[in-house]
């Protein structure tokens, strides 16, 4: 089963995204963390995908991204979500920093997540 960890301090967004994944990509196992400090403990190299909110109190997503790399999670398995526009995100996190940086409120970005989830599910079932 493909393992996904989502770390976001917005509980309603966590519920929305995890419910969506569970409904449309049932072969993927989703774990959520509202508290970024608890998210640190949940990170491990066995994760197939790590989704991190950039803007969180106490510990922001860029620090979580750095920690994830130090724990052995490949940058190609990490997605950063943010309320910032795409230009800001690509300026601060250039290509190669992680798998993707996405604006969490733009509908077009959902298609990118769907492609990633679909690919992960196919990899899991195959």
C-alpha positions as CSV (number, residue, x, y, z in Angstrom):
1,X,0.0,0.0,0.0
2,X,1.3,3.5,-0.9
3,X,2.0,5.5,2.3
4,X,1.2,9.2,2.3
5,X,1.9,11.6,5.2
6,X,0.2,15.0,5.1
7,X,1.4,17.7,7.5
8,X,-0.9,20.8,7.6
9,X,-2.1,22.9,10.5
10,X,-5.4,23.5,8.8
11,X,-7.6,20.7,10.1
12,X,-10.4,21.2,7.6
13,X,-8.0,21.0,4.7
14,X,-6.5,17.8,6.2
15,X,-9.9,16.3,6.4
16,X,-10.8,17.4,2.9
17,X,-7.6,16.1,1.2
18,X,-7.4,12.8,3.1
19,X,-11.1,12.1,2.5
20,X,-10.6,12.8,-1.2
21,X,-7.6,10.5,-1.4
22,X,-9.3,7.7,0.4
23,X,-12.4,8.0,-1.8
24,X,-10.7,8.2,-5.2
25,X,-7.4,6.4,-4.6
26,X,-8.3,3.6,-2.2
27,X,-5.0,1.8,-2.5
28,X,-3.2,4.7,-0.8
29,X,-2.9,4.8,3.0
30,X,-3.1,8.3,4.4
31,X,-1.8,9.6,7.7
32,X,-2.3,13.2,8.7
33,X,-0.6,15.5,11.3
34,X,-2.1,18.8,12.3
35,X,0.9,19.6,14.5
36,X,4.2,20.0,12.6
37,X,6.2,18.8,15.6
38,X,4.3,15.5,15.6
39,X,4.8,15.4,11.9
40,X,8.6,15.2,12.5
41,X,8.1,12.0,14.5
42,X,5.9,10.5,11.7
43,X,8.5,11.0,9.0
44,X,10.4,8.0,7.9
45,X,12.1,6.8,4.7
46,X,9.3,4.2,4.1
47,X,6.9,7.0,3.1
48,X,6.0,7.0,-0.6
49,X,4.8,10.6,-0.5
50,X,5.1,13.5,2.0
51,X,2.9,16.5,1.6
52,X,3.8,19.5,3.7
53,X,2.1,22.9,4.1
54,X,4.6,25.7,3.8
55,X,2.9,28.1,6.2
56,X,2.5,26.7,9.7
57,X,3.1,28.1,13.2
58,X,6.1,27.0,15.3
59,X,7.7,25.0,12.5
60,X,7.3,26.0,8.8
61,X,7.3,23.7,5.8
62,X,10.8,24.7,4.6
63,X,12.2,23.4,7.9
64,X,10.2,20.2,7.6
65,X,11.5,19.8,4.0
66,X,15.1,20.1,5.3
67,X,14.4,17.6,8.1
68,X,12.7,15.1,5.7
69,X,15.9,15.1,3.6
70,X,18.0,14.5,6.6
71,X,15.9,11.5,7.6
72,X,16.3,9.9,4.2
73,X,13.1,10.8,2.4
74,X,13.9,11.5,-1.2
75,X,13.1,15.0,-2.4
76,X,11.3,13.4,-5.3
77,X,8.7,12.1,-2.8
78,X,7.9,15.5,-1.2
79,X,5.2,18.0,-2.2
80,X,5.0,21.5,-0.7
81,X,1.6,23.1,-0.5
82,X,1.1,26.9,0.0
83,X,-1.3,29.8,-0.3
84,X,1.4,31.7,-2.2
85,X,1.2,32.0,-6.0
86,X,3.2,29.8,-8.3
87,X,5.8,32.5,-9.1
88,X,6.6,33.0,-5.4
89,X,6.8,29.2,-4.9
90,X,9.1,28.6,-7.9
91,X,11.4,31.5,-6.9
92,X,11.8,30.2,-3.3
93,X,11.8,26.5,-4.2
94,X,13.4,26.0,-7.6
95,X,12.9,22.9,-9.7
96,X,14.7,20.0,-8.1
97,X,14.1,21.1,-4.5
98,X,11.2,18.7,-4.2
99,X,8.7,16.8,-6.5
100,X,6.3,19.8,-6.7
101,X,5.4,23.1,-5.1
102,X,1.6,23.8,-5.5
103,X,-0.8,26.5,-4.5
104,X,-3.3,24.6,-2.4
105,X,-6.2,26.9,-3.4
106,X,-5.9,26.9,-7.2
107,X,-8.2,24.4,-8.8
108,X,-5.7,23.7,-11.7
109,X,-3.2,22.4,-9.1
110,X,-5.6,19.6,-8.1
111,X,-5.0,18.0,-11.5
112,X,-1.3,17.8,-10.6
113,X,-2.1,16.1,-7.3
114,X,-4.4,13.7,-9.1
115,X,-1.6,12.7,-11.5
116,X,0.7,12.1,-8.6
117,X,-1.8,10.1,-6.6
118,X,-2.8,8.1,-9.7
119,X,0.8,7.3,-10.5
120,X,1.5,6.2,-6.9
121,X,-1.6,4.0,-6.8
122,X,-0.5,2.3,-10.1
123,X,3.0,1.7,-8.7
124,X,1.4,0.3,-5.5
125,X,-0.9,-2.1,-7.3
126,X,1.6,-3.2,-9.9
